[in-house]
Amino acid sequence: MTGPAPGAPLPADKHLLAALTDPAEHAAYARARHRDADLTHTAGVILLYQSSLAEHAARRDGTRPLGRWVSADLHITHDDVLLCSGFGRGAPAAGLIVEQLIALGTRAIITIGTAATLVDDLYPGDLVICRDALRGEGLSHHYLAPARYITPDTDLTARLDTETKALGTAVTHQGRAWTTDALYRESAAEVRQYTAEGAVVADMEAAGVFAVARYRHVPAAAAFVIADSLAQRTPRNDAPQPLEGLLTLLDAATRTLASSREPSPGPVPEHIVTSYMGAVPSHGSQAAGGVSPAGSAV
C-alpha cells in the first residue's frame, strides 16, 4: 500500500488493513475497574446527542445510572434498554462509543437526533426514519469498502418505523440522509447534488454508526427530527416541535428495543470478544468528561 499524504483520501484498501488497537482492550480495562461492566443483558442501546433527553427519561421513567464503563454517560430503563449520552456529536465520537458498547456486549443500536431538511416539504418537528445514508463523513471509509451509500439493518428499521408511526404524534417519513463531518462547511452545491440523489436530510452520525455496526455484525437503525433547513436556510430556534419529536423518537426506540429483546441472551459473540487480558487503557479508552452540546446536525 502506498500511503496517502496527511489529509488526502484514504487508500481503497484501508478497510482491509489490520488495526493495531482493539475495542476488546477497552472492555478488559473497564471490567478490571468495574467487575459488573457487562451489557449482554441489555435489550440494546439508544444513542442520544442531547443529554436533556436522558435527564427527561430519568425524571419520567426512573432510569438508573450505570458506571462510567465507556466514554459516555449510561442510564438503563426498567425494560433494560440502555441510554447513552454525553459523548459529543459527529461520526467519530459516535463510532468510538459504538465500538466500546459492542465490546461490552451491546446487541442492537438505535441513534436518534436532530437533522436539517434538504427539501421544502419537511418542517420542524417532522420525523424521518433513515432508509440509507450517503457516506459524506470520513469514519465509514475506515471500516467498509468504498461506496456512496450505506443502509441500516432492515428489520430493526422496519420495527422502529412501525413503533414511531404507532405513537401517532408527528408526521413520519422514510428517507435518505446525507451524513457529513463538516457542519459549518455545508454548501448549496452539495445540497443540490445530494437532493438530486434522493437525500432529504443532513445529519452527522448515521453513516458512521451504520458502518461500525455492520463491521461488528450488530444491527443499527437511525431516526431524526427536523430542527432546521438547508433548503431555505433557517437556523434552529427554541420552537417546541423538535423537542417533542425527540421525545417521540425516544419512546419509539425504547419500545422497539424492549419488544425485540431476547429472553435469555447468551455470551457476547465470539467474533467480538478476544482473549486479550491485562489491558491498559489506549488512547481511546479513557473516559471523557463533559456534556454534549444540544443537537446532532446543522
N, C-alpha and C positions, 0 to 999 in steps of 0.2 A: 504494500500500500504506500502510495506517495502522499504524505501528509499535506493538508491544505495550509495556507498561511492563516495566522490568527484572524478570526472574524470571517474567513471565507466559507463557502458552503461545505458541508460535510462530504467526505468521500462516499460513494454509493454503497460501499460495503461496511459502513460504520456499524450498522445493526448486527453484523455477524462477528464482530470483534469481541473477544472475551474481556469482561470487566475485571479490574483489579480489586474492586470493593464489592461487597455482597450485603444486601439488607439483612441477611441472617446474622451478620455481625452485630447489627443494632439490636436485633431480637435477643441475642445472647447477652449483650450488655444490659439491656433493660431487665431481663429476667434475673441477672446477677444482683441487680439493685432492688427489684420488686419481684418476689417469688410468685406473686399471683398475676404477673403480666402475661395474660393469655386471652385472646379474643376468639378462640374457636367456639365458645359457647354463644356468641352473639349472632343475631339474625342478619347482620350486615351493618354498614356504616353510611351515614349521610354526611357529606362534606358541606360545611356552612361557611360562607365568606363574610357573614355578618354575625358577630358574636352576640348581638342582641337577640338573635333567634334562639340560640342556646339558652340565654338568660330567660327568654319568654317561656321556653319549654320547661325550665326548672321551676318557674313560678306556677305555671299552669298545671303541669303534669307530675311534678315532684321527681324529676330526673335526679340522679345522684352522680357526683363526680367520681371519676376513676383516677388512678395515679398518673403521674406525668411519664407515661410509657413511651410516648412518641413526642415529636417536636410540635405539640399542639395541645389544646385543652380537650379532654374527653369526658363526656357525660353519657349515661346509659339510661334508657327508658324502662318502664315496667315490662315492656314487650321484648326486652333485650336488644333493642336497636341502639346502635352507637351513634352519638352526635359528635362530630369532630369540628372544632373551630379554633380561631386564634392563631392561624399559621400563615397569614398573609394571603396574597392573591397572585394569580398567574399560573401558567402551566408548570414552571419549575418548582414552585412552592407546593402546589397540589401533588405533583408527581412524586416528590420526595416523601410526602406524608403517605401517599398511597402505597409506596414501597414498604414503608415501616409498618403500616397497618396490615398489609398482606403477610409480611414476615411473622407477625404476631398471631395470625390466624383468621383475619377478616375474609369472608367468603363472598361478599357482594358489595357493590359501591354505587351510590347514587349521589351525584353532585347537583346542587341547586344554587342558583344565584341570579343576579340581575344581568340584563343584556340590553344592548341598544338595537332598536329596529333599523333595518336597512330598507324597509318598504313603507309605503304610505298607509297601508291598511292594518297596521298593528299599532296599538295605543298603550299608554302607561297602564299597567295592571293586567294586560293580556298575558296569557301563559303560553309557552312554546315548549313542547316535548321535542328533544333533539332527535331528528331522523338520521343525520350524519353530520360530520364536521369537516370543513376544509382545513387542511393542516398548514395554517399560516404561522404557527409558532415553531419553535426550534426543537422542543423536547421530543416530540414523537419520532423525529428522524434519527434519534439515537437508539430507538427501540425497534423500529419496523422498517422494512424496505421502502424506498422512495415511492410515494403515491400521493395523489392530490387529496383524496378524501379518506375518512375512516368512519366506520359505523359502530354504534354501540351494540350491546347484547340485545338481540331481537326480542327474546322472551321477557327480559326484565323491563325493556322499554314499553312493550305492549301492556304489561301489568301496571306500570306507572301511569301510562296514558289512561287506562281504564279507571284506576283509583282517582286520578285527578278529575276526570270528567264526572265521576260519581258524586264528587263533592259539589259540583254544580255552582260554584260561587264566582267563577270568572270565565271569560272566553278562552278556550283552549285550542291551540293549533299544533300541528306537527310540521317541522321544517328543518332546513339545513342551517347550520351555524358556520360562521367564519371565525375561527379561533386565532387570535393574534397576541403576541407578546407586547406589542408597542402601542399602548393605549393612546399616547399623545402623538402618534405618527400615522394615524388612520387617515386615508386620503379619499377625496371624491373619486379619483380614478379607480381606486380599489373597490369602492362601493359599487360603482358602475359595473366593473368586471365581475364581481362576485354575485351581485344580484342577477346578472345575465346568466350565471351558472346555477341559479336557484337558491342562493343563500338569502335568508330573511332576517337573521340577527347576527350581531358581533358579540363574542364573548372572549374570555381569556384563559379558559381551562379545559373545555370539553375534549378537544383533540388529544391533548396531553394525557388526560386521565384515561381516555379510551385506550391509548397506546400502551401505557404502563399496565393497565388491567389485562389487555389482550396478551401482552408478553408474559404475564404471570398467570394466565389461564383463569382469570376471575371475571365474572360478569360485571358490567358497568353500564349505567344509563345517566342521562342528564336532562335537566329541565330548567327553564329560565322564566323570569317575569320581566316584562318590558319596563325599563326605567327611563329611557330617553331615546332620542332619534338621531341617526346619521343620515336619514333620507332628507328630512327637513331639519337641519341641525337645531335641536333644542336640548340644552343641558338638563340634567336631572334636577329636581327640586324636592320639597318636602311634601308633595302630594301623597295622600294616604294609600292610593291604589297599589304601588309597588310593594309596600309592607304587607298589605292584605294578601297580595299574590304570593309573597314568600311564605306567609303562614299557611296558605292553602297547599303550596308545594311541600312544605314540611310535613303537614298532616298526610298528604297523599304518599310521600316517600316512606313515611313511618308505617303506614298501612300496607304498602307494597312489600316491604321487607318483613314485617311481622307475619303477614299472611303466607309467606313462602318459606318460613323457617322450617328447617328440618327438625324432627322431634329430638333426635339424639346425634348431633354432629360428631363425627369421629375426629381423629387427629388431623393436623394440617397436612395437605397433600405432600407427598414425598418430593415433588419437583420444586416445592417452595422451601423446604427445610434442608439445611445442610448439616454436616456433622461438626461444623465449626464450634470449638469450645474455647473458653478462656478469652473471649474477645475483649479488645479495648476499644473505646469509642473512636470512630473515624471522623473525618471532617464533616460528615452528615449526621452524626449520631447524637451530638449534644442537644439537649432540649433547648429550644429557643424561647425567649420570653416575649412579652408584649402581646398586644391585642391587634387583630387585623383591622384595617380601615374598612368602613362600610363600602359595600359594592363589590362586584366581581367583574364588571365590564366597564364600558365607557361611562 
